[in-house]
Amino acid sequence: MGKPQNFWLLKTEPGEWSWDDQAANGGLSKWDGVKNRQALKNMKSMRVGDLCFFYHSGAKSRRVVGVVSVVRGWYEDDDGGGTVDVKMVGEMNAAVGLAEMKRDLKDMDFGLLRQPRLSVVPVEKAVWDKICEMGGGYEADKVFGVLPQRG
């Protein structure tokens, strides 16, 4: 029997790496540059098939914009750091902003709300489902050969 699927949130400044950059790169990229020990520990726990919210951080952007899946677990990269490879699954039908999450998830245990500076955050299944519901689910981009998903 396989291990259960885990869920994560990956934060990025859109000026450094955006959802559009992810799409322009064929939907596949390394997720690297993480320095925080707790975030690194979270990355090391990621497994192939785990799903991740793609979250734009920054003063004007704070929102979940899409979903990626882990296609290669933790490995050391050429720079001596660590990385995981992720592939675009689909864009949220409606981006889910931080203010909405603070309001609608205030009674749920969500690391983003407890540790807002952490760049790789585990997401409980109930929180994952609620954010998907809030955003109207996510649609897979047919270019990447993935069937549409709903929250």
C-alpha positions as CSV (number, residue, x, y, z in Angstrom):
1,M,0.0,0.0,0.0
2,G,1.3,3.5,-0.9
3,K,1.8,6.3,1.5
4,P,-1.0,8.9,1.6
5,Q,-0.8,12.0,-0.5
6,N,0.4,15.1,1.3
7,F,-0.5,18.7,0.6
8,W,1.7,21.8,0.7
9,L,1.8,25.5,0.0
10,L,4.9,26.9,-1.8
11,K,5.4,30.7,-1.6
12,T,7.2,32.8,-4.2
13,E,7.5,36.4,-5.0
14,P,6.0,36.9,-8.4
15,G,8.9,39.1,-9.4
16,E,11.3,36.2,-8.8
17,W,9.1,33.3,-10.1
18,S,5.5,33.6,-11.0
19,W,2.7,31.4,-12.2
20,D,3.3,32.8,-15.7
21,D,7.0,31.9,-15.4
22,Q,6.0,28.3,-14.4
23,A,3.7,28.1,-17.4
24,A,6.3,29.5,-19.8
25,N,8.7,26.9,-18.6
26,G,6.5,24.1,-19.9
27,G,4.9,23.8,-16.5
28,L,8.0,22.1,-15.0
29,S,10.6,23.7,-12.7
30,K,12.9,23.1,-9.8
31,W,11.7,24.6,-6.5
32,D,14.9,25.8,-4.9
33,G,16.5,28.6,-3.0
34,V,14.9,27.8,0.3
35,K,17.1,28.6,3.3
36,N,14.9,28.4,6.4
37,R,15.5,25.1,8.3
38,Q,11.9,24.3,8.9
39,A,11.0,25.0,5.2
40,L,13.9,22.8,4.2
41,K,12.6,20.0,6.5
42,N,9.2,20.3,4.9
43,M,10.7,20.1,1.4
44,K,12.6,16.9,2.4
45,S,9.3,15.4,3.4
46,M,7.7,15.9,0.0
47,R,7.1,12.9,-2.2
48,V,6.2,12.3,-5.8
49,G,2.5,12.9,-6.3
50,D,2.1,15.4,-3.4
51,L,0.1,18.5,-4.4
52,C,1.1,22.0,-3.6
53,F,-0.7,25.3,-3.8
54,F,1.4,27.9,-5.8
55,Y,1.2,31.0,-3.6
56,H,2.2,34.5,-4.8
57,S,3.6,36.4,-1.8
58,G,4.5,40.1,-1.7
59,A,2.5,43.2,-0.6
60,K,0.3,43.3,-3.6
61,S,0.0,39.6,-4.5
62,R,-0.7,37.4,-1.4
63,R,-2.9,34.7,-2.9
64,V,-3.1,31.1,-4.1
65,V,-3.1,31.2,-7.9
66,G,-2.6,27.5,-8.9
67,V,-1.6,23.9,-8.1
68,V,1.6,22.1,-8.9
69,S,2.5,18.5,-8.2
70,V,5.8,17.1,-6.9
71,V,7.4,15.1,-9.8
72,R,10.8,14.5,-8.2
73,G,11.4,14.4,-4.4
74,W,14.2,16.1,-2.5
75,Y,17.7,16.0,-4.1
76,E,20.8,18.1,-3.9
77,D,21.3,20.4,-6.8
78,D,24.4,21.6,-8.5
79,D,24.7,24.6,-6.2
80,G,25.0,22.5,-3.1
81,G,21.5,23.3,-2.0
82,G,18.4,21.2,-2.2
83,T,15.4,21.2,-4.5
84,V,12.3,19.4,-5.5
85,D,10.8,19.4,-9.0
86,V,7.3,20.5,-9.5
87,K,4.9,20.4,-12.5
88,M,1.9,22.7,-13.1
89,V,-1.4,20.9,-12.6
90,G,-3.9,23.7,-12.9
91,E,-4.8,27.3,-12.3
92,M,-7.3,28.3,-9.6
93,N,-10.6,29.3,-11.1
94,A,-10.5,32.3,-8.8
95,A,-7.3,33.2,-6.9
96,V,-7.8,32.9,-3.1
97,G,-6.4,35.9,-1.2
98,L,-4.7,35.9,2.2
99,A,-7.5,38.1,3.7
100,E,-10.1,35.6,2.6
101,M,-8.1,32.7,4.1
102,K,-7.7,34.6,7.4
103,R,-11.4,35.2,7.5
104,D,-12.6,31.7,6.4
105,L,-9.9,29.5,7.9
106,K,-9.6,31.2,11.3
107,D,-10.9,28.2,13.1
108,M,-8.6,25.7,11.2
109,D,-5.0,24.8,11.8
110,F,-3.1,26.4,8.9
111,G,0.6,27.0,9.0
112,L,0.4,30.0,6.7
113,L,-1.6,31.8,9.2
114,R,0.6,30.8,12.2
115,Q,3.9,31.2,10.5
116,P,3.4,33.7,7.6
117,R,7.1,34.0,6.7
118,L,7.6,30.3,6.2
119,S,8.0,29.5,2.4
120,V,7.1,25.8,2.4
121,V,4.0,25.0,4.5
122,P,2.2,21.7,5.1
123,V,-1.5,21.9,4.4
124,E,-4.0,19.6,6.2
125,K,-6.5,17.9,3.9
126,A,-9.5,19.8,5.4
127,V,-7.7,23.1,4.7
128,W,-6.8,22.0,1.2
129,D,-10.4,21.2,0.4
130,K,-11.6,24.5,1.9
131,I,-9.2,26.6,-0.1
132,C,-10.1,24.6,-3.3
133,E,-13.8,25.3,-2.5
134,M,-13.1,29.0,-1.9
135,G,-11.3,29.3,-5.3
136,G,-13.9,27.3,-7.2
137,G,-11.4,24.4,-7.8
138,Y,-8.6,24.4,-10.3
139,E,-8.6,23.7,-13.9
140,A,-5.8,21.7,-15.4
141,D,-4.2,23.2,-18.5
142,K,-4.8,20.7,-21.3
143,V,-1.4,21.6,-22.7
144,F,0.2,19.6,-19.8
145,G,-2.0,16.5,-20.4
146,V,-3.8,16.6,-17.1
147,L,-7.5,16.2,-16.6
148,P,-9.4,19.0,-15.0
149,Q,-9.6,18.8,-11.2
150,R,-12.2,20.1,-8.8
151,G,-11.5,21.0,-5.2
